[in-house]
Amino acid sequence: MQKFWQISLTLTAIYGAVVVGMSAAISHLFLHSLDNKALSSLLSSTALLAFQTLALLALSLMQLGNAQQAETASSRKKLPALVAAGFHLGLWLFVYTVWAGLFNLPLHFSQLAPVGGQLLLLCWLLLAATAWIRK
């Protein structure tokens, strides 16, 4: 059963990376090339993927945590903490930069949005790796 949850967490992390990538593609590629109906479908399906990813993430982490409570190697604890810190930083860099541009907020540096997005992609892929790291 642990193998199932490892695969589930890996797939969930890949879904998270796809959501981040698709968000960038919608903003930069599809926003002006799709009609309103197609864009609406793309946005709603991406939102659905994002919300389901969160549910799968919680479920997979909970089950893996229960299955691996005996394994408490310190290196195993450091990578998830690094991933969480990267998520926080990536979200701030990306979301604040986008919002600052939209609402004329201070400290708007448009070059930070891609850095935040790339950091989020990297963190989702690192999260996939955490399912497979052993003592």
Short mmCIF file of the C-alpha atoms (twelve columns), coordinates in Angstrom:
data_MODEL
# 
_entry.id   MODEL 
# 
loop_
_atom_site.group_PDB 
_atom_site.id 
_atom_site.type_symbol 
_atom_site.label_atom_id 
_atom_site.label_alt_id 
_atom_site.label_comp_id 
_atom_site.label_asym_id 
_atom_site.label_seq_id 
_atom_site.Cartn_x 
_atom_site.Cartn_y 
_atom_site.Cartn_z 
_atom_site.pdbx_PDB_model_num 
ATOM 1   C CA . MET A 1   0.000   0.000  0.000   1 
ATOM 2   C CA . GLN A 2   2.936   2.357  0.668   1 
ATOM 3   C CA . LYS A 3   3.976   2.046  -2.994  1 
ATOM 4   C CA . PHE A 4   0.482   3.184  -4.039  1 
ATOM 5   C CA . TRP A 5   0.755   6.318  -1.885  1 
ATOM 6   C CA . GLN A 6   4.247   7.036  -3.169  1 
ATOM 7   C CA . ILE A 7   2.946   6.880  -6.744  1 
ATOM 8   C CA . SER A 8   -0.059  8.994  -5.748  1 
ATOM 9   C CA . LEU A 9   2.152   11.699 -4.227  1 
ATOM 10  C CA . THR A 10  4.438   11.647 -7.262  1 
ATOM 11  C CA . LEU A 11  1.504   12.086 -9.662  1 
ATOM 12  C CA . THR A 12  0.015   14.789 -7.432  1 
ATOM 13  C CA . ALA A 13  3.267   16.736 -7.492  1 
ATOM 14  C CA . ILE A 14  3.345   16.462 -11.285 1 
ATOM 15  C CA . TYR A 15  -0.236  17.772 -11.401 1 
ATOM 16  C CA . GLY A 16  0.884   20.735 -9.301  1 
ATOM 17  C CA . ALA A 17  3.697   21.482 -11.741 1 
ATOM 18  C CA . VAL A 18  1.226   21.233 -14.633 1 
ATOM 19  C CA . VAL A 19  -1.104  23.728 -12.902 1 
ATOM 20  C CA . VAL A 20  1.752   26.214 -12.504 1 
ATOM 21  C CA . GLY A 21  2.871   25.721 -16.115 1 
ATOM 22  C CA . MET A 22  -0.666  25.943 -17.461 1 
ATOM 23  C CA . SER A 23  -1.253  29.161 -15.504 1 
ATOM 24  C CA . ALA A 24  1.769   30.688 -17.212 1 
ATOM 25  C CA . ALA A 25  0.644   29.384 -20.603 1 
ATOM 26  C CA . ILE A 26  -2.852  30.809 -20.112 1 
ATOM 27  C CA . SER A 27  -1.431  34.219 -19.215 1 
ATOM 28  C CA . HIS A 28  1.177   34.407 -21.950 1 
ATOM 29  C CA . LEU A 29  0.028   32.159 -24.775 1 
ATOM 30  C CA . PHE A 30  -3.650  31.304 -24.691 1 
ATOM 31  C CA . LEU A 31  -5.107  34.565 -23.341 1 
ATOM 32  C CA . HIS A 32  -4.986  36.246 -26.723 1 
ATOM 33  C CA . SER A 33  -5.203  33.233 -29.015 1 
ATOM 34  C CA . LEU A 34  -8.383  31.540 -27.713 1 
ATOM 35  C CA . ASP A 35  -11.948 32.774 -27.904 1 
ATOM 36  C CA . ASN A 36  -13.864 33.428 -24.667 1 
ATOM 37  C CA . LYS A 37  -15.597 30.031 -24.601 1 
ATOM 38  C CA . ALA A 38  -12.368 28.087 -25.111 1 
ATOM 39  C CA . LEU A 39  -10.500 30.257 -22.616 1 
ATOM 40  C CA . SER A 40  -13.270 29.790 -20.062 1 
ATOM 41  C CA . SER A 41  -13.088 26.004 -20.493 1 
ATOM 42  C CA . LEU A 42  -9.317  26.051 -20.132 1 
ATOM 43  C CA . LEU A 43  -9.489  28.221 -17.001 1 
ATOM 44  C CA . SER A 44  -12.175 26.098 -15.334 1 
ATOM 45  C CA . SER A 45  -10.413 22.820 -16.111 1 
ATOM 46  C CA . THR A 46  -7.122  24.215 -14.780 1 
ATOM 47  C CA . ALA A 47  -8.894  25.388 -11.616 1 
ATOM 48  C CA . LEU A 48  -10.446 21.930 -11.223 1 
ATOM 49  C CA . LEU A 49  -7.014  20.348 -11.552 1 
ATOM 50  C CA . ALA A 50  -5.624  22.787 -8.969  1 
ATOM 51  C CA . PHE A 51  -8.323  22.032 -6.382  1 
ATOM 52  C CA . GLN A 52  -8.166  18.272 -6.934  1 
ATOM 53  C CA . THR A 53  -4.378  18.446 -6.638  1 
ATOM 54  C CA . LEU A 54  -4.751  19.985 -3.187  1 
ATOM 55  C CA . ALA A 55  -7.145  17.236 -2.095  1 
ATOM 56  C CA . LEU A 56  -4.868  14.501 -3.424  1 
ATOM 57  C CA . LEU A 57  -1.862  16.171 -1.830  1 
ATOM 58  C CA . ALA A 58  -3.481  16.203 1.603   1 
ATOM 59  C CA . LEU A 59  -4.689  12.622 1.303   1 
ATOM 60  C CA . SER A 60  -1.392  11.264 -0.046  1 
ATOM 61  C CA . LEU A 61  0.730   13.051 2.548   1 
ATOM 62  C CA . MET A 62  -1.557  11.918 5.360   1 
ATOM 63  C CA . GLN A 63  -1.405  8.289  4.253   1 
ATOM 64  C CA . LEU A 64  2.331   8.321  3.634   1 
ATOM 65  C CA . GLY A 65  2.873   9.948  7.021   1 
ATOM 66  C CA . ASN A 66  0.894   7.196  8.711   1 
ATOM 67  C CA . ALA A 67  2.762   4.483  6.810   1 
ATOM 68  C CA . GLN A 68  6.199   5.933  7.499   1 
ATOM 69  C CA . GLN A 69  5.950   7.231  11.062  1 
ATOM 70  C CA . ALA A 70  8.725   4.925  12.193  1 
ATOM 71  C CA . GLU A 71  11.140  6.458  9.665   1 
ATOM 72  C CA . THR A 72  12.367  9.702  11.151  1 
ATOM 73  C CA . ALA A 73  15.725  10.312 9.481   1 
ATOM 74  C CA . SER A 74  16.624  13.980 9.688   1 
ATOM 75  C CA . SER A 75  17.432  14.197 5.957   1 
ATOM 76  C CA . ARG A 76  13.901  12.979 5.257   1 
ATOM 77  C CA . LYS A 77  12.532  15.880 7.257   1 
ATOM 78  C CA . LYS A 78  14.697  18.540 5.615   1 
ATOM 79  C CA . LEU A 79  13.530  18.127 2.009   1 
ATOM 80  C CA . PRO A 80  9.796   18.626 2.756   1 
ATOM 81  C CA . ALA A 81  10.692  21.717 4.796   1 
ATOM 82  C CA . LEU A 82  12.777  23.020 1.905   1 
ATOM 83  C CA . VAL A 83  9.886   22.320 -0.488  1 
ATOM 84  C CA . ALA A 84  7.449   24.169 1.787   1 
ATOM 85  C CA . ALA A 85  9.788   27.169 2.070   1 
ATOM 86  C CA . GLY A 86  10.189  27.163 -1.710  1 
ATOM 87  C CA . PHE A 87  6.410   27.076 -2.163  1 
ATOM 88  C CA . HIS A 88  5.989   30.088 0.111   1 
ATOM 89  C CA . LEU A 89  8.724   32.091 -1.589  1 
ATOM 90  C CA . GLY A 90  7.572   31.110 -5.080  1 
ATOM 91  C CA . LEU A 91  3.980   32.070 -4.339  1 
ATOM 92  C CA . TRP A 92  4.999   35.457 -2.965  1 
ATOM 93  C CA . LEU A 93  7.300   36.170 -5.889  1 
ATOM 94  C CA . PHE A 94  4.751   35.102 -8.468  1 
ATOM 95  C CA . VAL A 95  1.407   36.201 -7.029  1 
ATOM 96  C CA . TYR A 96  2.574   39.504 -5.547  1 
ATOM 97  C CA . THR A 97  4.350   40.426 -8.777  1 
ATOM 98  C CA . VAL A 98  1.237   39.706 -10.860 1 
ATOM 99  C CA . TRP A 99  -1.037  41.566 -8.429  1 
ATOM 100 C CA . ALA A 100 1.374   44.485 -8.100  1 
ATOM 101 C CA . GLY A 101 1.276   44.896 -11.872 1 
ATOM 102 C CA . LEU A 102 -2.522  44.681 -12.002 1 
ATOM 103 C CA . PHE A 103 -3.219  47.001 -9.056  1 
ATOM 104 C CA . ASN A 104 -0.209  49.363 -9.242  1 
ATOM 105 C CA . LEU A 105 1.185   48.216 -5.887  1 
ATOM 106 C CA . PRO A 106 4.645   49.268 -4.722  1 
ATOM 107 C CA . LEU A 107 7.732   47.174 -5.422  1 
ATOM 108 C CA . HIS A 108 6.521   45.837 -8.763  1 
ATOM 109 C CA . PHE A 109 9.370   44.022 -10.485 1 
ATOM 110 C CA . SER A 110 7.863   42.138 -13.420 1 
ATOM 111 C CA . GLN A 111 10.992  39.999 -13.806 1 
ATOM 112 C CA . LEU A 112 10.229  38.257 -10.495 1 
ATOM 113 C CA . ALA A 113 7.052   36.536 -11.711 1 
ATOM 114 C CA . PRO A 114 8.892   34.009 -13.917 1 
ATOM 115 C CA . VAL A 115 11.384  33.339 -11.111 1 
ATOM 116 C CA . GLY A 116 8.493   32.616 -8.738  1 
ATOM 117 C CA . GLY A 117 6.796   30.373 -11.298 1 
ATOM 118 C CA . GLN A 118 9.970   28.412 -11.950 1 
ATOM 119 C CA . LEU A 119 10.532  28.022 -8.216  1 
ATOM 120 C CA . LEU A 120 6.988   26.639 -7.850  1 
ATOM 121 C CA . LEU A 121 7.587   24.157 -10.683 1 
ATOM 122 C CA . LEU A 122 10.845  23.036 -9.061  1 
ATOM 123 C CA . CYS A 123 9.144   22.614 -5.670  1 
ATOM 124 C CA . TRP A 124 6.362   20.450 -7.125  1 
ATOM 125 C CA . LEU A 125 8.976   18.202 -8.737  1 
ATOM 126 C CA . LEU A 126 10.991  18.050 -5.497  1 
ATOM 127 C CA . LEU A 127 7.777   17.080 -3.732  1 
ATOM 128 C CA . ALA A 128 7.465   14.160 -6.132  1 
ATOM 129 C CA . ALA A 129 10.954  13.055 -5.081  1 
ATOM 130 C CA . THR A 130 10.080  13.123 -1.363  1 
ATOM 131 C CA . ALA A 131 7.807   10.114 -1.796  1 
ATOM 132 C CA . TRP A 132 10.778  7.965  -2.815  1 
ATOM 133 C CA . ILE A 133 13.478  9.056  -0.371  1 
ATOM 134 C CA . ARG A 134 14.239  6.500  2.290   1 
ATOM 135 C CA . LYS A 135 16.462  6.490  5.364   1 
# 
